[in-house]
């Protein structure tokens, strides 16, 4: 059965509502933040449009329309940030939190959870993108050093010319806090072209096919994180 045009719209609307509910549970002051953002944005928008040349009713209407537009844009920007913070707060400390966060990377990135792991359930996730290969460790930092070194060697066998970056998620010195993980990776220097990235992904299939699957702890990904994926990818 073909989807009607209303179905995607309804899905986005329901997703937005669920995201709002999730964010509000983690941020009781969310409504006040949004109201404040709209008022300030509307005031700035009205002021900008009011200063434009013109007079009379049309000038006033243009100012009101500008106020509403700027107010809405400001409100959505604040909502996105607050909802993202609430989502990360819910994920933080859960096994597999880094893997969920990595799914919010924009287009042009390919994430693969748990490409390496040990008996203690420390895991290494992988992201392939413009900077090359990024290995993200999640778990005990001491054990992860050996695990990351092992994964680096495995990946260098099939992609020796591709830059490999390593990060450990955590709050200790030298680690990357979960809320800053995606931003940190996104800021890495671009060193791989789209064509080279396609070749790298093809080469990595060899080591992916040889590794066993790890049963990542099951549990629902926060709805707010799901809703934010599309926004953060630019969809």
N, C-alpha and C positions, 0 to 999 in steps of 0.2 A: 504494500500500500504506500503510495507516494505521500510525502509530507506536504502538508498545506503550508502556505506562507505564515500562517498564524502560529504554527507549532514552534519554530525557532524563537519567535518573539516571546511566547509564553514561557519557554524554557529559560530564556535569559531573565525574564521578569521574576520567575520563581527562584532562580539562582541568586538574583540580587536581594530578594526578600530573605532568603536563608542566610546569605552573607551578612545582612544587616542584623538579623537576630543573633547570629554567632558573635559578631563584633560587639553588640550591645551587652551580651552576657559577660564578655571579658573586659568591657570598657563602659561602666555605668554612666559616665559623663559624655558618651558619644553624641547623644541628641543635642546637648548644649554646645558641644564643639561644632556640630553641623549648623545649628542655628546661628552661632557667632560667625562662622565662616560665610554663611549666606548674607548676613547683614553687612559685614565688612566689605565683602565682594560687591554687593549691590550698591553700597555707598560709593565705592571707588568707581564702579562702572557708570553710575549716574553722573558722577562728577566729570569723568572723562568725556562722555557724550554731551554733557551740558556745556562744556567748554568749546565744543565744535561750533563753527559758524552756523547761525540760523536763529530763528525766533518763531514765536507763535505756537499753535497746537502741535504741529508736526515736530517741532524741536522738543517739546515736552514728551510726546509719545516716543520719540527716538531715545530720549534719556531713560524712560521707563523700561523700554525693551533692552537697552544696553545694560541697565542695572540688573534685570532678571538674568540675562545671559551670563554676565560676569559672575553674578552671585551663584548660579548653578555650577559653573565651571569650578569656582573656588570650593564649593561644597563637595563636589565629586572628588576633587583632588585631596581634600582633607579626609573624606570618607575612605578613599583608597589607602591612604597612609595608616589611618587608625585601624582599619580592618586588617591590613597586613600585619600590623604589630600584634593585634589580638590573635591572629592565626599562628604567628610564630610563638607567642606565649603559650598557646595550647600545645604546640608541637614540641617545644623545648623540653628536653629530658626524656622524650620517648624514643625507643629504639626505632631506627629508620626515619628519624626526623629530617636528617640531611637529605635523604633520597627524595622525600616529599618536597623539600624546599627547592631542590635542583630542577624539579619539573616546571618551575615558574620562569625558567630562563626563556628569553625571547627566541623567536625563530632563528634558525641558523645554528642551533646547538642540539646535540644528541646526547641524552643522558642515559646511563645504564646503571641500575642499582646493584650493589653487592657483587662486583666482579672479582673480589677477593674477600676471604673471611677465614676465621680460625674457630677452634672449638669453644672459645670464650664468647663467641658471637661479636667480636670486633669485626667491622666490615670496611671495605674500601669501595666507594662508588666511583664511577668514571663519567666524565663529560668530555665530549669532543666538539670543538668549535674553532672559531678564528684564531685563538691563541695556541691551539694544538690540543694536546691531551691533558686533562686535569684530573688528578686522582685525589679524592676526598676521603679522608679517614674519619671514622666515627666509632668511638669506644674508648678503651684505655690507651692513653697516649704512649706509655712505655711499650706496650705490645704492638701498637700501630706502627712504630718506627720500622720494625723488622718486616711487618706485613706490607707497608708501603714500599720498602726497598725491594722486596720480592716482586711486587706488582710492577714496579718500574723496570726491573730486568726482563720480566715477561713481555711487557709492551715494547721495550727496546729491540727485542728480537725480530719483531715484525714491522716496527715503525721507528727505525734507528734515527732517521733524519727529522723526525717530528719532535718539536719541543714538548717536554713533559713537566708539568707543574704539580706540586704536592701541597695539600692543606690538611690540617686536622681541625675538626670542629670542636670548640670548647671555649672556656673562659679564661684559661691559664695563659701565661705569657707565651707568645709565639703561635697561639691558636687563633682561630677565627670564630667569633660568636655566630650562632645560627642565624640571627636576623641580618648579619652583614655578609653571609656567605655568598649569596647570589650577586650582590653588588661588587664584592671583591673579585669574583671570577670575571664578571662582565668588564671590569676595568683592566684586565690583563691585555698586554700589547698584542695586536693582531699580527700573526706570523704565518698563517696558513690560508691559502686561497680556497674558494668553494670546491674547485676541481681536486685540489690536494686533499681536502677534507673527505671527499667521496672516496678517494683512493685509500686513505687511512682507515675509514670505516670498513671498507672491503677487506683490508688486511687484518683488522681486528676480529673479523668473524672466525678466523682460524683458532685463536686462543679462546674465544667465547664458546665455541663448539666443544672444546676440550674440558671446560670447567664444569663441575657439578652445580646444580641449583641449590641455593641456600633458602631455607624457609624463613623469609623475613617475618617478623612478628606481625600478625594480622590485626587489623583494627581500622576503623574509619578514618580517612583523611579529613581534617576539619573542612566543613563546607565552605568556610571563608577562604581557605587556601585554594579549593577547587575554583571558586568564583574569581579569584584573583589571577589564576593562570592565564586566562584569556586577556585580561587587562594588561598584565605585565609582559605578555608576548606581543602586545600591540594589535590584538585582534579586535 
